[in-house]
Amino acid sequence: MTPSIPPIVRAIEDRFAEIGYVTIVGNTDNHPLRQAALIDRFIQQGVEGLIVATFERNDPGIAACVEANIPVVAVFRDPESEFIPSVRVDDAKAMELAVHHLAECGHRQIAHVGGPQNVSTGYHRYRGFRRACKALAQDGVAPTAVFGEAFTVEEGEFACERLLAENPNITAIVAGNDMLAVGCLRHLRNKGISCPGSISLVGMNDMLFMDAIAPALTTISTPTAELGTQASHILIAMIKGTPVQNDRIVLTPVLLARDSVAAIKLPTRTRSSDFSDAAKREARIRSRQS
């Protein structure tokens, strides 16, 4: 289970316990077939509603839920379906916060180690990274991106290795989540590359213990408990048959600056007026010598 999910589950359990419901939890390990089997089993068991955190974009499993006419809410990931309400964080905004923070610290060669693009988290985070770099292009920000096949430490390590082999001048990395960031950090350590001395690093989600690793990870905080609470409110309304006021809830991320980002000095540019002044001084000297 992704480390971001337990706080969401806890919030869901707490909210439903308040109204006398028991929450049944199933772990898919992000395997589509396992997800489909769990959804089918829950429907057969007669559950009153589902909250799903592992939907892919345009997930085929949505059809089974619609056919069963069971209330379903997507949390954390958005399947981008008109039939499924969703509660998620603003993933694109999160990456924009990270890129702008690095740019303010002087970084211009910034890379994104992203996650799978078939899920909304990976897709929107990459789009946010690109949008931020485009907005800073006039300041010399040059983006680069590589992608892991999953949001895991191992994939982060492999992706970082590919990234630096092809782009040795990178000075900062924005990872698609904290696990990818930890994988990047592992590769940097194995290669004797200092973080943040040589390469700064930003993660996403503020997972447990990210403030306790060395260096403490600068990351983007996701309001995980609030995701669970909001998803619960929507599902309870659907179960009771009451109108849902907002079925597309997007929560705001927050940058947590820690020790894995260091400022770098930008090269100073000699002003054109400096060249003019120097030329005038040289002309005066020559005039005196002649």
C-alpha positions as CSV (number, residue, x, y, z in Angstrom):
1,M,0.0,0.0,0.0
2,T,1.3,3.5,-0.9
3,P,2.4,5.3,2.3
4,S,0.0,8.2,1.4
5,I,-3.1,5.9,1.7
6,P,-3.2,4.9,5.4
7,P,-4.1,8.4,6.6
8,I,-6.8,8.6,4.0
9,V,-8.2,5.2,5.1
10,R,-8.1,6.2,8.8
11,A,-10.1,9.4,8.1
12,I,-12.7,7.3,6.1
13,E,-13.0,4.8,8.9
14,D,-13.4,7.5,11.5
15,R,-16.1,9.3,9.6
16,F,-18.2,6.2,8.9
17,A,-17.8,4.9,12.4
18,E,-19.5,8.1,13.6
19,I,-22.7,7.0,11.8
20,G,-22.5,3.3,12.7
21,Y,-20.8,1.9,9.6
22,V,-18.0,-0.6,9.4
23,T,-15.3,0.1,6.7
24,I,-13.9,-2.9,4.8
25,V,-10.4,-2.2,3.3
26,G,-8.9,-3.9,0.3
27,N,-5.4,-3.5,-1.0
28,T,-4.8,-3.7,-4.8
29,D,-1.0,-3.0,-4.8
30,N,-1.9,-1.0,-7.9
31,H,-2.7,-4.1,-10.0
32,P,-5.7,-3.5,-12.3
33,L,-6.8,-7.1,-12.2
34,R,-6.6,-7.2,-8.4
35,Q,-8.6,-4.0,-8.3
36,A,-11.3,-5.4,-10.6
37,A,-11.5,-8.6,-8.5
38,L,-11.9,-6.6,-5.2
39,I,-14.5,-4.3,-6.7
40,D,-16.5,-7.3,-7.9
41,R,-16.2,-9.0,-4.6
42,F,-17.3,-6.0,-2.6
43,I,-20.3,-5.5,-5.0
44,Q,-21.2,-9.2,-4.5
45,Q,-21.0,-8.8,-0.8
46,G,-23.6,-6.1,-0.9
47,V,-21.6,-3.1,0.3
48,E,-23.5,0.2,0.2
49,G,-20.8,2.2,-1.4
50,L,-17.1,2.3,-2.5
51,I,-14.3,4.7,-2.1
52,V,-11.5,3.8,-4.6
53,A,-7.9,5.3,-4.4
54,T,-6.4,3.3,-7.3
55,F,-8.4,4.2,-10.3
56,E,-6.4,4.8,-13.5
57,R,-7.5,7.5,-16.0
58,N,-10.5,6.3,-17.9
59,D,-10.4,3.1,-15.8
60,P,-12.3,0.2,-17.3
61,G,-13.4,-0.8,-13.8
62,I,-15.8,2.2,-13.8
63,A,-18.2,0.3,-16.1
64,A,-18.7,-2.4,-13.5
65,C,-19.5,0.1,-10.8
66,V,-21.9,2.0,-13.1
67,E,-23.6,-1.3,-14.1
68,A,-24.0,-2.3,-10.5
69,N,-25.6,1.0,-9.7
70,I,-23.5,1.4,-6.6
71,P,-22.3,4.8,-5.2
72,V,-18.6,5.2,-5.9
73,V,-16.2,8.1,-5.0
74,A,-12.6,8.3,-6.3
75,V,-10.1,9.7,-3.8
76,F,-6.4,10.7,-4.4
77,R,-6.6,9.7,-8.0
78,D,-9.2,11.0,-10.5
79,P,-10.4,8.5,-13.1
80,E,-11.7,11.5,-15.1
81,S,-15.2,10.0,-15.5
82,E,-18.4,12.0,-15.5
83,F,-20.0,9.1,-13.5
84,I,-17.5,9.1,-10.6
85,P,-17.2,12.1,-8.1
86,S,-13.5,12.7,-7.1
87,V,-11.5,14.2,-4.3
88,R,-7.9,14.9,-5.0
89,V,-5.1,17.4,-4.4
90,D,-4.1,19.9,-7.0
91,D,-1.2,17.9,-8.4
92,A,-0.2,20.3,-11.1
93,K,-0.1,23.2,-8.6
94,A,2.1,21.0,-6.3
95,M,4.8,20.7,-9.1
96,E,4.5,24.4,-9.8
97,L,5.3,25.2,-6.2
98,A,8.3,22.9,-6.4
99,V,9.7,24.3,-9.6
100,H,9.3,27.9,-8.5
101,H,11.0,27.2,-5.2
102,L,14.0,25.8,-7.0
103,A,14.1,28.7,-9.4
104,E,14.1,31.1,-6.6
105,C,17.1,29.2,-5.2
106,G,18.9,29.9,-8.4
107,H,18.4,26.6,-10.2
108,R,17.9,26.6,-14.0
109,Q,18.7,23.0,-15.0
110,I,15.7,21.3,-13.4
111,A,14.5,17.8,-14.0
112,H,11.3,15.9,-13.3
113,V,11.4,12.2,-12.2
114,G,7.8,11.4,-12.8
115,G,5.5,8.5,-12.2
116,P,3.2,6.6,-14.6
117,Q,1.2,8.7,-16.9
118,N,-1.8,6.4,-17.0
119,V,-2.9,7.7,-13.5
120,S,-4.0,11.2,-12.8
121,T,-1.3,11.9,-10.1
122,G,1.5,11.2,-12.6
123,Y,-0.2,12.9,-15.5
124,H,-1.1,16.1,-13.7
125,R,2.2,16.4,-11.9
126,Y,4.1,16.2,-15.1
127,R,1.8,18.8,-16.7
128,G,2.3,21.1,-13.7
129,F,6.1,20.7,-14.0
130,R,6.0,21.6,-17.7
131,R,3.7,24.5,-17.2
132,A,6.0,26.0,-14.4
133,C,9.1,25.5,-16.5
134,K,7.4,27.2,-19.5
135,A,6.5,30.2,-17.3
136,L,10.1,30.5,-16.3
137,A,11.7,29.9,-19.7
138,Q,12.6,33.6,-20.0
139,D,14.7,33.2,-16.9
140,G,16.6,30.3,-18.5
141,V,14.8,27.4,-16.9
142,A,15.4,24.3,-19.0
143,P,13.2,21.3,-18.2
144,T,14.0,17.6,-18.6
145,A,11.9,14.6,-17.6
146,V,12.2,10.9,-17.2
147,F,9.5,8.5,-15.9
148,G,9.3,5.5,-13.6
149,E,6.8,2.7,-14.2
150,A,5.6,3.0,-10.6
151,F,5.8,5.4,-7.7
152,T,8.4,3.3,-5.9
153,V,11.9,3.7,-4.4
154,E,13.3,1.2,-7.0
155,E,11.8,3.1,-9.9
156,G,13.1,6.4,-8.6
157,E,16.6,5.0,-8.4
158,F,16.5,3.6,-12.0
159,A,15.0,6.8,-13.4
160,C,17.6,9.0,-11.6
161,E,20.4,6.8,-13.1
162,R,19.0,7.3,-16.6
163,L,18.4,11.0,-16.0
164,L,22.0,11.8,-14.9
165,A,23.5,9.6,-17.6
166,E,21.8,11.7,-20.3
167,N,21.8,15.0,-18.5
168,P,24.9,15.4,-16.3
169,N,24.4,19.2,-15.9
170,I,21.1,18.9,-13.9
171,T,21.3,20.8,-10.6
172,A,17.8,20.0,-9.2
173,I,15.2,17.2,-9.4
174,V,11.5,17.4,-8.7
175,A,10.2,13.9,-8.0
176,G,6.7,12.8,-8.6
177,N,6.3,11.6,-5.1
178,D,8.5,11.0,-2.0
179,M,9.2,7.4,-2.8
180,L,10.7,8.4,-6.2
181,A,12.6,11.1,-4.3
182,V,14.1,8.5,-1.9
183,G,15.1,6.4,-4.9
184,C,16.8,9.4,-6.4
185,L,18.6,10.1,-3.1
186,R,19.8,6.5,-3.0
187,H,21.3,6.7,-6.5
188,L,23.0,10.0,-5.6
189,R,24.5,8.5,-2.5
190,N,25.7,5.4,-4.4
191,K,27.5,7.7,-7.0
192,G,28.9,10.0,-4.3
193,I,26.9,13.0,-5.5
194,S,26.0,15.4,-2.7
195,C,22.4,16.3,-2.0
196,P,21.9,19.2,-1.8
197,G,25.5,20.3,-2.4
198,S,25.5,19.2,-6.1
199,I,21.9,18.3,-6.8
200,S,18.8,19.6,-4.9
201,L,15.8,17.4,-4.5
202,V,12.0,17.9,-3.9
203,G,9.5,15.2,-3.2
204,M,5.7,15.1,-3.1
205,N,3.1,14.0,-0.4
206,D,5.2,14.5,2.8
207,M,5.0,10.8,3.7
208,L,5.9,9.5,7.1
209,F,9.5,10.1,8.2
210,M,10.5,12.4,5.3
211,D,11.6,14.9,7.8
212,A,13.8,12.4,9.6
213,I,15.9,11.2,6.6
214,A,19.2,12.8,5.8
215,P,18.9,15.3,4.3
216,A,15.4,16.1,5.5
217,L,13.3,16.1,2.3
218,T,11.9,19.3,1.0
219,T,8.4,18.1,-0.3
220,I,4.9,19.1,-1.0
221,S,2.4,18.4,1.7
222,T,-0.8,16.6,0.7
223,P,-3.8,17.0,3.1
224,T,-4.3,13.2,3.1
225,A,-6.8,13.1,6.1
226,E,-8.9,15.8,4.5
227,L,-9.0,13.8,1.3
228,G,-10.5,10.9,3.2
229,T,-13.0,13.1,5.1
230,Q,-14.2,14.9,2.0
231,A,-14.6,11.6,0.1
232,S,-16.6,10.2,3.0
233,H,-19.0,13.2,3.0
234,I,-19.7,12.7,-0.7
235,L,-20.3,8.9,-0.3
236,I,-22.6,9.4,2.7
237,A,-24.7,11.9,0.7
238,M,-24.8,9.5,-2.2
239,I,-25.9,6.6,0.0
240,K,-28.6,8.7,1.6
241,G,-29.7,10.0,-1.8
242,T,-29.1,13.6,-0.9
243,P,-27.7,16.1,-3.5
244,V,-23.9,16.4,-3.7
245,Q,-23.0,20.1,-3.9
246,N,-19.5,19.6,-5.3
247,D,-18.5,16.3,-6.9
248,R,-15.1,17.6,-8.0
249,I,-13.1,18.6,-4.9
250,V,-9.5,19.7,-5.4
251,L,-7.5,20.5,-2.3
252,T,-4.5,22.9,-2.0
253,P,-0.9,21.6,-1.6
254,V,1.7,23.3,0.6
255,L,5.4,23.5,0.1
256,L,7.5,22.3,3.1
257,A,11.1,23.6,2.7
258,R,13.7,21.4,4.5
259,D,17.3,20.5,3.9
260,S,17.4,18.8,0.5
261,V,17.4,22.1,-1.4
262,A,20.3,24.5,-1.5
263,A,20.6,27.8,-3.2
264,I,23.2,28.1,-6.0
265,K,24.8,31.3,-7.3
266,L,23.7,32.4,-10.7
267,P,26.5,33.6,-13.0
268,T,26.7,37.4,-13.0
269,R,26.3,39.1,-16.3
270,T,28.4,42.1,-17.2
271,R,26.1,44.9,-18.1
272,S,26.5,46.6,-21.6
273,S,27.1,49.9,-19.8
274,D,30.1,48.3,-18.1
275,F,31.6,47.5,-21.5
276,S,31.0,51.1,-22.6
277,D,32.6,52.6,-19.5
278,A,35.6,50.3,-20.0
279,A,36.0,51.3,-23.6
280,K,35.9,55.0,-22.7
281,R,38.6,54.5,-20.0
282,E,40.8,52.6,-22.5
283,A,40.4,55.4,-25.1
284,R,41.4,58.1,-22.6
285,I,44.5,56.1,-21.6
286,R,45.5,55.7,-25.3
287,S,44.9,59.4,-25.9
288,R,47.2,60.4,-23.1
289,Q,49.9,57.9,-24.3
290,S,49.8,59.4,-27.8
